[in-house]
Amino acid sequence: MGQTALLSSSRQAVRLVCITGIAVIAAVAVFWAVAIRTEYESQRAKASIRAHTSAHVVATQFHWIIEASSQSLQRIEDAIRLHESGMTDDPVRDLNDAVRDLPDGYQYSVYDAAGNLTYSNIVTTTGINVVDRDYFQKMQEGDKIVVSPMLRERLTGEDVFIIARRIERDGQMVGAATIAIPASALQSLASAMSFTGQSAISLIRLDGTLIVRTPKLPTMDLSNARVFQEMKTARDGVYENRVSPADGVSRFVGYWQMEDWPVVAVAGLDRDLAMADFRRNLSIWSALALPAIIALSIVFIKLLKMMQADSRRQAALIEANQRNEFLLREIHHRVKNNLQTVMSLIRLQIKDRQTANSLLGRIGTMVAIHEKIYATDQFATIDASGYLRELTESIAQSQSKATTLHFDLDPVDLSSDRAMSIGLLANEIISNAFKHAWDTDQIGNLWVSLKKDGDDMLVLTIADDGKGIDPHAAQNMGSRLMAAFASQLDGNHEIVSENGTRIIVRFPLKCKTAPDDR
């Protein structure tokens, strides 16, 4: 049972190491995954905040430009009205004064009702007509202010988008004033905000028409874009666009609708660019964590293999030990049978019953030892208290004398050799008691005691309430055998004849001399 428990414990240890190793590797992997996930979400949050903030900057900047353009157009219309009424005699000066708040490089123009250019700050331009322009047609249809999508300016050939104002008299359109805002203004703002790579900034009308964008794209209808779905719940916000409807690029998109104008500013931060720090950190962490996980896995696998090999060796040793135990059982069994055969021969050959019984008792003591070893599979030690009880009861049963037995036995484990010496000694003492202690009609009492004396000594006491023993006669009886057995135990014995006979044997728990020295 002990060997089976040892093997089971070894297998449990292998399983425990396996579970622990897997748990440690899993914990490291989970920690690594959580760290990566945390860093990933952190980078996404930073990118979202930057996209949203950038959209606000674009909206603020171009709201001011569009608002300033609108006010300048109002002043242009007022200047034209004053000139028509004869209140001023220098219209050019008045028009230039009207656009004084605009940044340098912005173009302003005035057209008549037929779309012909009547005045522009580009003085060399003549013969321009814009009646075919979408923004002019919308003003003809009645729109007061129009923001056009990007177009190629006919005056300069520059990419611009137009803020146009309808000029009317008595409800009739008599002309239009326009300010052309260069598309390069958006590109300059993108550069100032470090919007590089595939990042993009756009202005989109609320009807879905793309006004202007950097990087440049042709005018298109974006009314089905996600930004308009988001604007149903909030005038500004941010979302992650896996596929842009304009160019198919993945971006973090911030949007901000301008106050008082049907325009939304959109800032799309290139996802690859925004997540570059995460990918770099992931590479660093992978370079650190993966080798550690691999090394830990290798150590765990090697340790597991070693423990499995050790478990197999233990199983092989246990199997070999079991074979040896089987052989020892067979030896003890055969020794017991051989001793019983000797006992049978003694009964047949020796006619002196007293001599025969004495020999049979001693041999029976040895048989009992081998039988106990064979029955219990305890080859190293014998339970001395149980052995003494069984031996005493066996001797008493073989006698015709009525006797009451008394036991006071401490649990003690002894080697089989020492147990056999104690058995032979006890057999000699108890057999002599039954022979000589009591008269024929006397009911006797026999006390057998085995007590511990300290940590390393034992005291065997066997006493009867018989007629006692003559110390001088004792020298001629079994005292020499008792002395011999006591000597084998590295102990000494004492005979006390008082109210019966008491024989006390003191000996160490373990043998003090090597077997070859005794």
C-alpha positions as CSV (number, residue, x, y, z in Angstrom):
1,M,0.0,0.0,0.0
2,G,2.9,2.4,0.8
3,Q,4.5,1.8,-2.5
4,T,1.2,2.3,-4.4
5,A,0.7,5.5,-2.5
6,L,4.2,6.6,-3.3
7,L,3.6,5.9,-7.0
8,S,0.2,7.6,-6.8
9,S,1.8,10.6,-5.1
10,S,4.5,10.8,-7.8
11,R,1.8,10.8,-10.5
12,Q,-0.1,13.4,-8.7
13,A,3.1,15.5,-8.4
14,V,3.5,15.2,-12.2
15,R,-0.1,16.3,-12.7
16,L,0.4,19.1,-10.3
17,V,3.6,20.3,-12.0
18,C,1.8,20.0,-15.4
19,I,-1.2,22.0,-14.1
20,T,1.1,24.5,-12.4
21,G,3.2,24.9,-15.5
22,I,0.2,25.4,-17.7
23,A,-1.3,27.8,-15.2
24,V,2.0,29.9,-15.1
25,I,2.3,30.0,-18.9
26,A,-1.3,30.8,-19.2
27,A,-1.0,33.6,-16.6
28,V,2.0,35.0,-18.4
29,A,0.1,34.8,-21.7
30,V,-3.0,36.4,-20.2
31,F,-0.9,39.1,-18.6
32,W,0.8,39.8,-21.9
33,A,-2.6,39.7,-23.8
34,V,-4.1,42.1,-21.2
35,A,-1.2,44.4,-21.5
36,I,-1.4,44.4,-25.3
37,R,-5.2,44.9,-25.1
38,T,-4.8,47.8,-22.7
39,E,-2.1,49.4,-24.9
40,Y,-4.3,48.9,-27.9
41,E,-7.3,50.5,-26.3
42,S,-5.1,53.4,-25.0
43,Q,-3.8,54.1,-28.5
44,R,-7.3,53.9,-30.0
45,A,-8.5,56.4,-27.3
46,K,-5.6,58.7,-28.1
47,A,-6.3,58.5,-31.8
48,S,-10.0,59.2,-31.3
49,I,-9.4,62.2,-29.1
50,R,-6.9,63.6,-31.7
51,A,-9.4,63.1,-34.5
52,H,-12.2,64.7,-32.6
53,T,-10.0,67.7,-31.6
54,S,-8.7,68.1,-35.1
55,A,-12.2,68.2,-36.5
56,H,-13.0,71.0,-33.9
57,V,-9.9,73.0,-35.1
58,V,-10.9,72.6,-38.7
59,A,-14.5,73.7,-38.0
60,T,-13.3,76.7,-36.0
61,Q,-10.8,77.8,-38.6
62,F,-13.1,77.5,-41.6
63,H,-16.1,78.8,-39.7
64,W,-14.1,82.0,-39.3
65,I,-13.1,82.0,-42.9
66,I,-16.6,81.4,-44.2
67,E,-18.1,83.9,-41.8
68,A,-15.5,86.5,-42.7
69,S,-16.2,85.9,-46.4
70,S,-19.9,86.2,-45.9
71,Q,-19.4,89.6,-44.2
72,S,-17.1,90.7,-46.9
73,L,-19.7,89.8,-49.6
74,Q,-22.3,91.8,-47.6
75,R,-19.9,94.8,-47.7
76,I,-19.3,94.3,-51.4
77,E,-23.1,94.4,-52.1
78,D,-23.4,97.5,-49.9
79,A,-20.5,99.2,-51.9
80,I,-22.2,98.4,-55.2
81,R,-25.5,99.8,-53.9
82,L,-23.8,103.0,-52.8
83,H,-22.2,103.4,-56.1
84,E,-25.4,102.9,-58.0
85,S,-27.1,105.6,-55.9
86,G,-24.3,108.1,-56.7
87,M,-23.1,108.3,-53.1
88,T,-19.5,107.3,-54.0
89,D,-17.4,108.0,-57.1
90,D,-14.7,105.3,-56.6
91,P,-16.2,101.8,-56.6
92,V,-12.8,100.0,-56.8
93,R,-11.6,101.6,-53.6
94,D,-14.9,100.7,-51.9
95,L,-14.7,97.1,-53.1
96,N,-11.1,96.7,-51.9
97,D,-12.1,98.2,-48.6
98,A,-15.0,95.7,-48.3
99,V,-12.6,92.7,-48.4
100,R,-10.0,94.1,-46.0
101,D,-10.5,91.4,-43.4
102,L,-9.8,88.5,-45.7
103,P,-6.4,86.8,-45.7
104,D,-4.0,87.7,-48.6
105,G,-4.4,85.7,-51.7
106,Y,-8.2,85.3,-51.6
107,Q,-10.0,86.3,-54.8
108,Y,-13.2,88.3,-55.0
109,S,-15.3,88.9,-58.1
110,V,-18.5,90.6,-59.1
111,Y,-20.8,89.3,-61.9
112,D,-23.8,90.7,-63.6
113,A,-27.2,88.9,-63.9
114,A,-25.9,87.0,-67.0
115,G,-22.9,85.7,-65.3
116,N,-20.4,88.0,-66.9
117,L,-17.4,89.2,-64.9
118,T,-17.7,92.9,-64.2
119,Y,-15.0,93.3,-61.6
120,S,-12.2,91.2,-59.9
121,N,-9.1,91.9,-57.9
122,I,-7.3,90.0,-60.7
123,V,-7.2,93.0,-62.9
124,T,-5.9,91.4,-66.1
125,T,-8.8,89.0,-66.4
126,T,-11.5,89.7,-69.0
127,G,-14.3,87.8,-70.8
128,I,-15.1,85.4,-68.0
129,N,-18.7,84.0,-67.7
130,V,-19.9,81.7,-64.9
131,V,-23.5,81.2,-65.8
132,D,-22.8,77.4,-66.2
133,R,-21.4,77.1,-62.6
134,D,-23.6,75.2,-60.2
135,Y,-23.3,77.9,-57.5
136,F,-24.5,80.6,-60.0
137,Q,-27.4,78.5,-61.1
138,K,-28.5,78.0,-57.5
139,M,-28.5,81.7,-56.9
140,Q,-30.6,82.1,-60.1
141,E,-33.0,79.7,-58.5
142,G,-33.2,82.0,-55.4
143,D,-30.5,80.9,-53.0
144,K,-29.0,83.9,-51.2
145,I,-25.7,82.3,-50.0
146,V,-24.1,79.3,-51.7
147,V,-21.0,77.3,-50.7
148,S,-19.7,75.6,-53.8
149,P,-17.7,72.4,-54.0
150,M,-14.1,72.6,-55.1
151,L,-13.6,73.7,-58.7
152,R,-10.9,75.1,-61.0
153,E,-11.0,78.9,-60.9
154,R,-11.2,80.3,-64.4
155,L,-9.5,83.5,-63.4
156,T,-6.3,81.9,-62.1
157,G,-6.6,78.2,-62.8
158,E,-6.3,77.5,-59.0
159,D,-8.3,74.9,-57.1
160,V,-10.8,76.8,-54.9
161,F,-14.2,76.6,-53.4
162,I,-16.6,79.5,-53.7
163,I,-18.6,81.5,-51.2
164,A,-21.2,83.3,-53.4
165,R,-23.8,85.9,-52.6
166,R,-26.9,86.8,-54.7
167,I,-27.3,90.5,-55.4
168,E,-30.9,91.5,-56.1
169,R,-33.1,94.5,-56.6
170,D,-36.8,94.4,-55.9
171,G,-36.5,90.6,-55.6
172,Q,-34.8,90.2,-58.9
173,M,-31.2,88.9,-59.3
174,V,-29.1,91.6,-60.8
175,G,-25.7,89.9,-60.2
176,A,-23.5,88.0,-57.8
177,A,-20.5,88.6,-55.6
178,T,-18.0,85.7,-54.9
179,I,-15.0,85.0,-52.8
180,A,-12.7,82.1,-53.9
181,I,-11.1,80.3,-51.0
182,P,-7.9,78.4,-52.1
183,A,-8.0,74.6,-51.4
184,S,-4.4,75.1,-50.3
185,A,-5.7,76.7,-47.1
186,L,-7.0,73.3,-46.1
187,Q,-3.7,71.6,-47.0
188,S,-1.8,74.2,-44.9
189,L,-4.0,73.5,-41.9
190,A,-3.4,69.7,-42.4
191,S,0.3,70.2,-42.4
192,A,0.1,72.4,-39.3
193,M,-1.8,69.6,-37.5
194,S,0.7,67.0,-38.7
195,F,-2.0,65.1,-40.6
196,T,0.4,63.0,-42.7
197,G,0.2,59.6,-44.5
198,Q,-3.4,58.7,-45.4
199,S,-4.9,61.2,-42.9
200,A,-7.5,63.5,-44.5
201,I,-9.4,66.7,-43.8
202,S,-12.7,67.5,-45.5
203,L,-15.5,70.0,-45.6
204,I,-18.8,68.5,-46.5
205,R,-22.1,70.2,-47.1
206,L,-25.1,68.9,-45.2
207,D,-26.6,67.7,-48.5
208,G,-23.7,65.3,-48.8
209,T,-21.7,67.2,-51.4
210,L,-17.9,67.1,-50.8
211,I,-16.8,70.8,-50.8
212,V,-13.0,70.4,-50.5
213,R,-10.6,67.7,-49.2
214,T,-6.9,67.1,-48.7
215,P,-5.6,64.9,-50.1
216,K,-7.5,66.1,-53.1
217,L,-10.5,64.1,-54.4
218,P,-13.0,65.0,-57.1
219,T,-16.4,66.3,-56.0
220,M,-18.7,63.4,-54.9
221,D,-21.9,62.7,-53.1
222,L,-21.2,61.5,-49.6
223,S,-24.8,61.6,-48.3
224,N,-24.7,57.9,-47.4
225,A,-21.5,58.3,-45.5
226,R,-21.5,57.2,-41.8
227,V,-20.8,60.7,-40.6
228,F,-24.4,61.7,-41.4
229,Q,-25.7,58.7,-39.4
230,E,-23.6,59.8,-36.5
231,M,-24.8,63.4,-36.8
232,K,-28.4,62.3,-36.2
233,T,-27.5,61.9,-32.5
234,A,-24.8,64.4,-32.0
235,R,-23.5,67.6,-33.8
236,D,-19.9,66.5,-33.1
237,G,-18.2,63.2,-32.3
238,V,-15.8,60.5,-33.3
239,Y,-16.0,57.0,-34.7
240,E,-13.8,54.4,-36.3
241,N,-14.2,54.0,-40.0
242,R,-12.8,50.7,-41.2
243,V,-13.4,51.5,-44.9
244,S,-13.8,55.1,-46.0
245,P,-16.5,55.6,-48.7
246,A,-14.3,58.1,-50.4
247,D,-11.1,56.1,-50.8
248,G,-11.4,52.9,-48.9
249,V,-8.8,53.8,-46.3
250,S,-9.3,52.9,-42.6
251,R,-9.3,56.0,-40.3
252,F,-10.3,57.4,-36.9
253,V,-12.9,60.0,-37.9
254,G,-13.8,63.1,-36.0
255,Y,-16.6,65.4,-37.1
256,W,-17.9,68.9,-36.1
257,Q,-20.8,70.7,-37.6
258,M,-20.3,74.4,-38.0
259,E,-22.6,76.8,-36.2
260,D,-25.0,78.7,-38.6
261,W,-23.6,77.1,-41.7
262,P,-24.7,73.9,-43.5
263,V,-21.1,72.5,-43.4
264,V,-19.5,69.8,-41.3
265,A,-15.7,69.6,-40.8
266,V,-14.3,66.1,-40.9
267,A,-10.8,65.0,-39.8
268,G,-9.8,61.4,-40.6
269,L,-6.7,60.2,-38.9
270,D,-4.9,57.5,-40.7
271,R,-5.4,54.3,-38.7
272,D,-2.0,52.8,-39.6
273,L,-0.3,56.0,-38.7
274,A,-2.2,56.4,-35.4
275,M,-1.5,52.8,-34.4
276,A,2.2,52.9,-35.3
277,D,3.2,53.4,-31.6
278,F,1.1,50.4,-30.6
279,R,2.7,48.2,-33.3
280,R,6.2,49.4,-32.2
281,N,5.4,48.6,-28.6
282,L,3.9,45.3,-29.6
283,S,7.1,44.4,-31.3
284,I,9.1,45.3,-28.3
285,W,6.9,43.4,-25.9
286,S,6.8,40.4,-28.2
287,A,10.6,40.5,-28.4
288,L,10.7,40.4,-24.6
289,A,7.6,38.3,-23.7
290,L,7.7,35.6,-26.4
291,P,11.2,34.4,-25.6
292,A,10.3,34.3,-21.9
293,I,7.2,32.3,-22.6
294,I,9.1,30.0,-24.9
295,A,11.9,29.6,-22.4
296,L,9.4,28.9,-19.6
297,S,7.7,26.4,-21.8
298,I,11.0,24.6,-22.5
299,V,11.9,24.5,-18.8
300,F,8.4,23.2,-18.0
301,I,8.5,20.6,-20.7
302,K,12.0,19.4,-19.6
303,L,10.9,19.4,-15.9
304,L,7.8,17.4,-16.9
305,K,9.9,14.9,-18.9
306,M,12.3,14.5,-15.9
307,M,9.4,13.9,-13.5
308,Q,7.7,11.5,-15.9
309,A,11.0,9.6,-16.2
310,D,11.4,9.7,-12.4
311,S,7.8,8.4,-12.2
312,R,8.6,5.6,-14.6
313,R,11.7,4.7,-12.6
314,Q,9.7,4.7,-9.4
315,A,7.1,2.5,-11.0
316,A,9.9,0.1,-12.1
317,L,11.4,0.1,-8.6
318,I,8.1,-0.5,-7.1
319,E,7.5,-3.4,-9.5
320,A,10.9,-4.8,-8.6
321,N,10.3,-4.3,-4.9
322,Q,6.9,-6.1,-5.2
323,R,8.7,-9.0,-6.9
324,N,11.2,-9.0,-4.1
325,E,8.5,-8.9,-1.5
326,F,6.8,-11.8,-3.2
327,L,10.0,-13.7,-3.1
328,L,10.5,-12.9,0.6
329,R,7.0,-14.0,1.4
330,E,7.7,-17.2,-0.4
331,I,11.0,-17.6,1.6
332,H,9.3,-16.9,5.0
333,H,6.4,-19.2,4.0
334,R,8.8,-22.0,3.1
335,V,10.9,-21.4,6.2
336,K,7.7,-21.7,8.3
337,N,6.7,-24.9,6.5
338,N,10.2,-26.3,7.0
339,L,10.1,-25.5,10.7
340,Q,6.7,-27.1,11.0
341,T,8.2,-30.2,9.3
342,V,11.0,-30.1,11.9
343,M,8.4,-29.9,14.6
344,S,6.6,-32.9,13.2
345,L,9.9,-34.9,13.1
346,I,10.6,-33.9,16.8
347,R,7.2,-35.2,17.8
348,L,7.8,-38.5,16.0
349,Q,11.5,-39.0,17.0
350,I,11.9,-37.6,20.6
351,K,10.2,-39.8,23.1
352,D,10.9,-37.5,26.1
353,R,7.8,-35.3,26.0
354,Q,9.3,-32.6,28.2
355,T,12.3,-32.2,26.0
356,A,10.1,-32.4,22.9
357,N,7.7,-29.8,24.2
358,S,10.6,-27.5,25.1
359,L,12.0,-27.8,21.6
360,L,8.6,-27.4,20.0
361,G,7.9,-24.3,21.9
362,R,11.2,-22.6,20.8
363,I,10.7,-23.6,17.2
364,G,7.0,-22.5,17.4
365,T,8.3,-19.1,18.5
366,M,10.3,-18.9,15.3
367,V,7.4,-20.2,13.2
368,A,5.2,-17.5,14.6
369,I,7.7,-14.8,13.5
370,H,7.8,-16.1,10.0
371,E,4.0,-16.5,9.9
372,K,3.4,-13.0,11.1
373,I,5.9,-11.6,8.4
374,Y,4.2,-13.7,5.8
375,A,0.7,-12.7,6.8
376,T,1.3,-8.9,7.2
377,D,4.0,-8.3,4.5
378,Q,6.0,-6.4,7.1
379,F,9.5,-7.5,6.4
380,A,11.5,-4.8,8.1
381,T,9.6,-4.6,11.5
382,I,7.3,-6.6,13.7
383,D,4.6,-5.3,16.1
384,A,6.2,-6.6,19.3
385,S,3.2,-6.0,21.5
386,G,0.8,-8.0,19.2
387,Y,3.4,-10.7,18.7
388,L,3.9,-11.1,22.5
389,R,0.2,-11.3,23.1
390,E,-0.3,-13.9,20.4
391,L,2.7,-16.0,21.6
392,T,1.5,-15.9,25.2
393,E,-2.0,-16.9,24.3
394,S,-0.7,-19.7,22.1
395,I,1.5,-21.1,24.9
396,A,-1.4,-20.9,27.4
397,Q,-3.7,-22.7,25.0
398,S,-1.2,-25.5,24.6
399,Q,-1.1,-26.1,28.4
400,S,-3.7,-27.8,30.5
401,K,-3.2,-25.4,33.4
402,A,-6.1,-22.9,34.0
403,T,-4.4,-19.5,34.0
404,T,-5.6,-15.9,33.7
405,L,-3.5,-13.7,31.4
406,H,-2.8,-10.0,32.0
407,F,-1.2,-7.7,29.4
408,D,0.3,-4.3,29.6
409,L,2.0,-3.7,26.3
410,D,3.1,-0.5,24.7
411,P,3.0,-0.4,20.9
412,V,6.5,-1.0,19.7
413,D,8.0,-2.0,16.3
414,L,11.1,-4.1,16.3
415,S,13.2,-5.7,13.7
416,S,12.4,-9.3,13.0
417,D,15.7,-10.5,14.5
418,R,15.1,-8.7,17.8
419,A,11.4,-9.8,17.8
420,M,12.5,-13.4,17.4
421,S,15.0,-13.0,20.3
422,I,12.3,-11.5,22.5
423,G,9.9,-14.3,21.4
424,L,12.4,-17.0,22.4
425,L,13.1,-15.3,25.7
426,A,9.4,-14.9,26.5
427,N,8.7,-18.5,25.4
428,E,11.4,-19.8,27.8
429,I,10.1,-17.7,30.7
430,I,6.4,-18.4,30.1
431,S,6.9,-22.2,29.5
432,N,8.9,-22.4,32.8
433,A,6.1,-20.6,34.6
434,F,3.6,-23.1,33.4
435,K,5.9,-26.0,34.4
436,H,7.0,-24.9,37.8
437,A,5.0,-21.9,39.1
438,W,1.8,-23.3,40.3
439,D,0.5,-26.4,42.1
440,T,-1.7,-28.7,40.1
441,D,-5.1,-27.4,41.5
442,Q,-4.1,-23.8,41.6
443,I,-5.6,-21.2,39.2
444,G,-2.6,-19.0,38.2
445,N,-2.2,-15.4,37.0
446,L,0.4,-14.5,34.5
447,W,1.4,-10.9,33.8
448,V,3.2,-9.9,30.6
449,S,4.4,-6.3,30.2
450,L,6.4,-4.5,27.6
451,K,7.0,-0.8,28.4
452,K,9.2,2.0,26.9
453,D,11.8,3.4,29.2
454,G,12.8,6.7,27.7
455,D,13.3,7.1,24.0
456,D,15.6,4.2,23.4
457,M,15.1,1.5,26.1
458,L,12.5,-1.2,26.6
459,V,11.6,-3.2,29.7
460,L,10.0,-6.7,29.3
461,T,8.5,-8.0,32.6
462,I,6.9,-11.4,32.9
463,A,5.5,-12.3,36.4
464,D,3.4,-15.0,37.9
465,D,1.8,-15.5,41.4
466,G,3.2,-19.0,41.8
467,K,5.4,-20.4,44.5
468,G,8.5,-18.5,43.4
469,I,11.9,-19.8,42.4
470,D,15.0,-20.7,44.3
471,P,17.8,-18.4,43.0
472,H,20.3,-21.2,43.4
473,A,18.1,-23.6,41.6
474,A,17.6,-21.0,38.9
475,Q,21.2,-21.3,38.0
476,N,20.6,-24.9,36.9
477,M,17.4,-24.1,34.9
478,G,16.8,-21.9,31.9
479,S,18.6,-19.0,33.3
480,R,21.5,-19.6,30.9
481,L,19.1,-19.5,28.0
482,M,17.5,-16.3,29.3
483,A,21.0,-14.8,29.8
484,A,21.9,-15.8,26.2
485,F,18.7,-14.3,24.7
486,A,19.1,-11.1,26.8
487,S,22.7,-10.8,25.5
488,Q,21.4,-11.1,22.0
489,L,19.2,-8.1,22.7
490,D,22.2,-6.2,24.2
491,G,20.4,-6.2,27.5
492,N,20.4,-7.8,30.9
493,H,17.9,-9.7,33.0
494,E,16.9,-9.8,36.7
495,I,15.0,-12.5,38.6
496,V,12.9,-11.5,41.6
497,S,11.2,-14.2,43.7
498,E,8.7,-12.4,45.8
499,N,5.0,-13.3,45.9
500,G,5.7,-15.4,42.9
501,T,8.4,-15.0,40.3
502,R,9.1,-11.8,38.3
503,I,11.7,-11.7,35.5
504,I,12.7,-8.3,34.3
505,V,14.7,-7.8,31.0
506,R,16.0,-4.4,30.0
507,F,17.3,-3.9,26.5
508,P,17.7,-1.1,23.9
509,L,15.1,-0.5,21.3
510,K,17.7,-0.9,18.5
511,C,20.7,-3.2,18.4
512,K,23.9,-1.5,19.5
513,T,26.4,-4.0,17.9
514,A,26.6,-5.2,14.4
515,P,25.3,-8.7,13.8
516,D,28.7,-10.0,12.9
517,D,30.1,-8.8,16.3
518,R,27.6,-10.6,18.5
